[in-house]
């Protein structure tokens, strides 16, 4: 019998950390080794994540490099800016997947503008559905997991830019995310009394940190420099993303737009171009690693309209991290990941 690989989860008390633990507990190739966090160290998992019955009695440990080095695979689910220092002390580890932003960007200038602090460099960008990405991920021991918004936008636009069906310099993104996208820390604007029955914009005017990441990823496939206008919204729901993407067409039709998306994702297990007339919903992707996409051309405005939904904690975070680890370690890509969502 083949030995299982040991996996450590750092930042296990957060929402993404909890989803990593949930998926890993059902993964046939992994056993969970260290479960670590900062402020919740010493507590048991069940106090933080009561939904994780199988791990309820496991103690959350302090994050120490000596403990982490015992693991074959380390998942870093830390706030932006905290992964790089820890990763520098784990150079001998077999595989690290960082769910934060520390290693996503290829330019120091972008890091300084949108995050600030010491620039740590770039790791392999872990969006498997991009052309050529799987080969890079399979050859990597350090993987930067994409942002949740970035995943939705890039998957919706990459095939169309690659085919030259839309203009690269006139892309507008309006996307709404559930409150879990802001993490678990207590914030007044995320209190139930502030969020329920209300939607609001935030980080407006090109200031959202996923902007350079989106442009960087799309520039890999586009013929021409990509420029987006991105307006994020906070929606009164705990999880999920719905992104509406519009771009000027180059005379392309709905059939051509839909055909390019369908061809690009025909063999993708997690990306689903919906039948004509059926539009994505956030609830249909809850709990799954799946993405739903639909598109149409607004002939009056001469713009393509693409709608994308996903679960920000799964395909937008923990599920994609495990998808990347599966690829890097030579496992079946879909191992332990659900294609189907939960309803209602």
C-alpha positions as CSV (number, residue, x, y, z in Angstrom):
1,X,0.0,0.0,0.0
2,X,1.3,3.4,-1.0
3,X,2.1,5.8,1.9
4,X,0.0,8.9,2.0
5,X,1.6,12.3,1.9
6,X,1.4,14.6,4.9
7,X,-0.2,18.0,4.5
8,X,0.1,21.0,6.7
9,X,-2.4,23.9,6.7
10,X,-1.2,27.2,8.0
11,X,-3.8,29.8,8.8
12,X,-6.3,27.0,9.6
13,X,-8.6,29.1,11.6
14,X,-9.8,31.2,8.6
15,X,-12.5,30.4,6.1
16,X,-10.2,29.2,3.4
17,X,-8.2,27.2,6.0
18,X,-11.3,25.5,7.2
19,X,-12.2,24.5,3.6
20,X,-8.7,23.2,3.1
21,X,-9.1,21.0,6.1
22,X,-12.5,19.8,5.0
23,X,-11.3,18.8,1.5
24,X,-8.1,17.3,2.7
25,X,-9.9,15.2,5.3
26,X,-11.5,13.3,2.4
27,X,-8.5,13.2,0.1
28,X,-7.3,9.6,-0.4
29,X,-3.7,10.6,-1.0
30,X,-3.2,13.0,2.0
31,X,-3.1,12.8,5.7
32,X,-3.4,16.0,7.7
33,X,-0.3,16.7,9.7
34,X,0.1,20.1,11.3
35,X,-2.9,22.3,11.7
36,X,-1.6,25.7,12.6
37,X,-2.7,29.3,13.3
38,X,-1.7,32.3,15.4
39,X,-4.4,33.6,17.6
40,X,-6.3,30.3,17.9
41,X,-3.3,28.2,18.7
42,X,-4.1,25.9,21.6
43,X,-7.8,25.6,20.7
44,X,-9.3,22.5,19.1
45,X,-10.6,22.6,15.5
46,X,-14.2,22.0,16.6
47,X,-14.2,25.3,18.5
48,X,-13.4,27.2,15.3
49,X,-14.9,25.0,12.6
50,X,-17.8,23.0,14.2
51,X,-18.7,21.6,10.8
52,X,-15.5,19.5,10.7
53,X,-16.6,16.6,12.9
54,X,-13.7,14.3,11.9
55,X,-11.1,16.9,13.0
56,X,-13.0,18.4,15.9
57,X,-10.6,17.1,18.6
58,X,-7.4,18.1,16.7
59,X,-5.4,20.8,18.4
60,X,-4.5,23.9,16.5
61,X,-0.8,24.4,16.9
62,X,1.4,27.5,16.8
63,X,3.1,28.0,13.4
64,X,6.7,26.9,13.7
65,X,9.0,26.1,10.8
66,X,10.3,22.9,12.5
67,X,6.8,21.5,12.7
68,X,5.9,22.5,9.1
69,X,9.1,21.0,7.7
70,X,7.8,17.6,8.8
71,X,5.1,17.8,6.1
72,X,5.4,16.9,2.4
73,X,3.0,19.6,1.3
74,X,2.2,23.0,2.9
75,X,-0.8,25.1,2.2
76,X,-0.4,28.7,3.3
77,X,-3.8,30.4,4.0
78,X,-2.5,33.6,5.5
79,X,-3.3,37.3,5.1
80,X,-1.5,39.0,2.2
81,X,2.1,39.8,3.1
82,X,2.6,37.1,5.7
83,X,3.4,34.1,3.5
84,X,6.7,35.3,2.0
85,X,8.7,35.5,5.3
86,X,7.5,32.0,6.3
87,X,8.1,30.5,2.9
88,X,11.7,31.8,2.9
89,X,12.3,29.5,6.0
90,X,10.9,26.4,4.2
91,X,13.2,26.2,1.2
92,X,13.6,22.4,1.5
93,X,9.9,21.5,1.6
94,X,8.7,19.4,-1.3
95,X,5.6,21.5,-2.3
96,X,4.1,24.8,-1.1
97,X,0.9,26.3,-2.3
98,X,0.3,29.9,-1.2
99,X,-3.4,31.0,-1.2
100,X,-2.3,34.6,-0.6
101,X,-1.1,37.3,-3.0
102,X,2.6,37.3,-2.0
103,X,3.9,35.5,-5.1
104,X,1.3,36.2,-7.7
105,X,2.7,39.4,-9.3
106,X,5.6,39.5,-11.7
107,X,6.4,43.2,-11.2
108,X,7.7,44.9,-8.1
109,X,5.9,48.1,-9.2
110,X,2.5,46.4,-9.1
111,X,3.2,44.9,-5.7
112,X,4.2,48.3,-4.3
113,X,1.1,50.1,-5.8
114,X,-1.5,47.5,-4.7
115,X,0.0,45.9,-1.6
116,X,3.2,47.6,-0.4
117,X,6.1,46.2,1.6
118,X,8.9,43.9,0.5
119,X,8.4,42.3,-2.9
120,X,9.0,38.5,-2.7
121,X,9.1,37.6,-6.4
122,X,6.8,35.4,-8.4
123,X,5.9,31.7,-8.2
124,X,4.2,29.6,-10.8
125,X,0.7,31.0,-11.3
126,X,-1.8,28.2,-10.5
127,X,-4.8,28.7,-12.8
128,X,-4.8,25.2,-14.5
129,X,-7.3,26.1,-17.3
130,X,-4.9,28.7,-18.8
131,X,-3.1,27.5,-21.9
132,X,0.2,25.8,-20.9
133,X,-0.5,26.3,-17.2
134,X,-0.8,22.6,-16.3
135,X,2.7,21.8,-17.6
136,X,4.2,24.6,-15.6
137,X,2.3,23.6,-12.4
138,X,3.3,20.0,-12.9
139,X,6.9,21.0,-13.0
140,X,6.7,23.3,-10.0
141,X,7.3,23.0,-6.2
142,X,6.1,26.6,-5.5
143,X,2.6,27.6,-6.6
144,X,0.8,30.9,-6.2
145,X,-2.9,30.3,-6.0
146,X,-4.9,32.9,-8.0
147,X,-7.3,35.4,-6.3
148,X,-11.0,34.6,-6.3
149,X,-12.0,37.6,-8.4
150,X,-9.1,37.0,-10.8
151,X,-10.1,33.4,-11.3
152,X,-13.6,34.4,-12.4
153,X,-12.5,37.2,-14.7
154,X,-9.6,35.4,-16.3
155,X,-11.6,32.2,-17.1
156,X,-14.4,34.3,-18.6
157,X,-12.2,36.4,-20.9
158,X,-9.0,34.4,-21.8
159,X,-10.5,32.3,-24.6
160,X,-12.1,35.4,-26.2
161,X,-8.9,37.4,-26.0
162,X,-6.9,34.5,-27.4
163,X,-9.2,34.2,-30.4
164,X,-9.2,38.0,-31.0
165,X,-13.0,38.2,-30.6
166,X,-12.9,41.1,-28.1
167,X,-10.8,44.2,-27.7
168,X,-8.1,44.0,-25.0
169,X,-8.1,47.7,-24.1
170,X,-11.8,48.2,-23.4
171,X,-12.9,45.7,-20.7
172,X,-15.3,46.5,-17.9
173,X,-15.7,44.2,-14.9
174,X,-18.4,44.5,-12.3
175,X,-18.3,41.6,-9.8
176,X,-20.0,40.9,-6.5
177,X,-18.5,38.7,-3.8
178,X,-19.9,37.2,-0.6
179,X,-18.6,38.4,2.8
180,X,-16.3,35.5,3.3
181,X,-14.0,37.0,0.7
182,X,-13.0,39.6,3.2
183,X,-11.7,36.9,5.7
184,X,-12.8,36.1,9.2
185,X,-11.5,39.0,11.1
186,X,-14.1,41.2,12.8
187,X,-14.8,44.3,10.7
188,X,-17.7,46.8,11.3
189,X,-18.7,46.9,7.6
190,X,-19.1,43.1,7.6
191,X,-21.5,42.9,10.6
192,X,-24.8,41.2,9.8
193,X,-26.7,44.4,10.6
194,X,-24.6,46.3,8.0
195,X,-24.7,43.7,5.3
196,X,-28.1,42.2,5.3
197,X,-30.5,43.7,2.8
198,X,-27.8,45.9,1.3
199,X,-25.1,45.9,-1.5
200,X,-22.2,48.3,-1.6
201,X,-19.2,49.0,-3.8
202,X,-15.6,49.0,-2.4
203,X,-12.1,49.7,-3.7
204,X,-13.6,51.6,-6.6
205,X,-11.6,53.4,-9.3
206,X,-9.0,50.8,-10.2
207,X,-7.7,50.3,-6.7
208,X,-8.7,46.6,-6.0
209,X,-5.6,44.5,-5.6
210,X,-6.7,41.9,-8.1
211,X,-6.5,44.4,-11.0
212,X,-2.8,43.9,-11.9
213,X,-3.2,40.1,-11.4
214,X,-6.0,39.9,-13.8
215,X,-4.2,42.0,-16.5
216,X,-1.0,40.0,-16.0
217,X,-2.8,36.7,-16.5
218,X,-4.8,37.9,-19.5
219,X,-1.7,39.4,-21.2
220,X,-0.4,35.8,-21.4
221,X,-3.0,35.0,-24.1
222,X,-4.1,38.4,-25.5
223,X,-2.8,40.1,-28.7
224,X,-2.5,43.6,-27.4
225,X,-2.1,45.1,-23.9
226,X,-5.0,44.3,-21.6
227,X,-6.6,47.1,-19.6
228,X,-9.6,46.6,-17.3
229,X,-11.9,48.8,-15.3
230,X,-12.9,46.8,-12.2
231,X,-15.6,47.6,-9.8
232,X,-16.1,45.1,-6.9
233,X,-19.3,44.8,-4.9
234,X,-20.0,43.3,-1.5
235,X,-23.2,41.1,-1.6
236,X,-25.3,40.1,1.3
237,X,-24.4,36.4,1.1
238,X,-21.7,34.4,2.9
239,X,-20.0,33.0,-0.2
240,X,-19.9,33.1,-3.9
241,X,-18.8,35.4,-6.8
242,X,-20.8,36.6,-9.8
243,X,-18.8,38.6,-12.3
244,X,-20.2,40.4,-15.3
245,X,-17.6,41.2,-17.9
246,X,-18.2,43.4,-20.9
247,X,-15.8,44.2,-23.8
248,X,-16.1,45.8,-27.2
249,X,-16.4,43.1,-29.9
250,X,-14.5,43.1,-33.1
251,X,-17.6,42.3,-35.1
252,X,-18.0,38.9,-33.4
253,X,-21.4,37.3,-32.9
254,X,-22.9,35.5,-29.9
255,X,-22.4,32.2,-31.7
256,X,-18.7,33.0,-32.1
257,X,-18.3,34.1,-28.5
258,X,-20.1,31.1,-27.1
259,X,-18.3,28.8,-29.5
260,X,-14.8,30.0,-28.4
261,X,-15.7,29.5,-24.7
262,X,-17.2,26.0,-25.4
263,X,-14.2,24.9,-27.4
264,X,-11.8,26.2,-24.8
265,X,-13.5,24.4,-21.9
266,X,-14.9,21.3,-23.6
267,X,-12.6,19.0,-21.8
268,X,-12.3,20.9,-18.5
269,X,-13.8,19.1,-15.6
270,X,-14.6,22.2,-13.6
271,X,-15.5,24.9,-16.1
272,X,-19.0,24.7,-17.6
273,X,-20.4,26.8,-20.4
274,X,-24.1,26.7,-19.8
275,X,-26.7,25.9,-22.5
276,X,-28.0,28.8,-24.5
277,X,-30.5,30.8,-22.5
278,X,-29.4,29.5,-19.1
279,X,-27.5,32.0,-16.9
280,X,-25.1,31.3,-14.0
281,X,-26.1,31.6,-10.4
282,X,-23.8,31.7,-7.3
283,X,-25.9,29.1,-5.4
284,X,-25.4,26.5,-8.2
285,X,-21.6,26.5,-7.5
286,X,-21.7,26.5,-3.7
287,X,-19.4,23.8,-2.2
288,X,-18.0,22.9,-5.6
289,X,-14.8,23.5,-7.5
290,X,-16.9,24.4,-10.5
291,X,-17.3,27.6,-12.6
292,X,-20.4,28.4,-14.6
293,X,-20.1,30.7,-17.7
294,X,-22.6,32.2,-20.1
295,X,-22.2,34.8,-22.8
296,X,-24.1,36.9,-25.3
297,X,-23.4,39.8,-27.6
298,X,-25.3,43.1,-27.0
299,X,-25.6,44.1,-30.7
300,X,-27.0,47.5,-29.8
301,X,-23.9,48.4,-27.8
302,X,-21.5,46.3,-29.8
303,X,-20.2,44.6,-26.6
304,X,-19.8,41.0,-25.5
305,X,-21.4,40.3,-22.1
306,X,-20.0,37.3,-20.1
307,X,-21.3,36.2,-16.7
308,X,-19.2,33.9,-14.5
309,X,-20.0,32.4,-11.1
310,X,-18.0,30.4,-8.7
311,X,-17.6,29.6,-5.0
312,X,-14.9,32.1,-3.8
313,X,-13.8,29.7,-1.0
314,X,-13.5,26.6,-3.3
315,X,-12.5,27.3,-6.9
316,X,-11.5,30.8,-5.7
317,X,-9.3,29.5,-2.9
318,X,-9.1,26.1,-1.2
319,X,-10.4,23.9,-4.0
320,X,-8.1,25.4,-6.6
321,X,-5.2,25.1,-4.2
322,X,-5.8,21.3,-3.9
323,X,-6.4,21.1,-7.7
324,X,-2.9,22.6,-8.1
325,X,-1.4,20.3,-5.6
326,X,-3.0,17.3,-7.3
327,X,-1.4,18.4,-10.6
328,X,2.0,19.1,-9.1
329,X,2.1,15.7,-7.4
330,X,0.9,13.7,-10.4
331,X,-2.5,12.8,-8.9
332,X,-5.8,12.9,-10.8
333,X,-6.7,16.6,-11.0
334,X,-10.2,16.1,-9.7
335,X,-9.2,14.1,-6.7
336,X,-11.3,15.0,-3.6
337,X,-12.9,17.9,-5.4
338,X,-16.6,18.2,-6.1
339,X,-17.9,19.1,-9.6
340,X,-21.5,19.4,-8.3
341,X,-22.7,22.1,-6.0
342,X,-25.2,21.9,-3.1
343,X,-28.7,23.2,-3.2
344,X,-30.8,24.9,-1.9
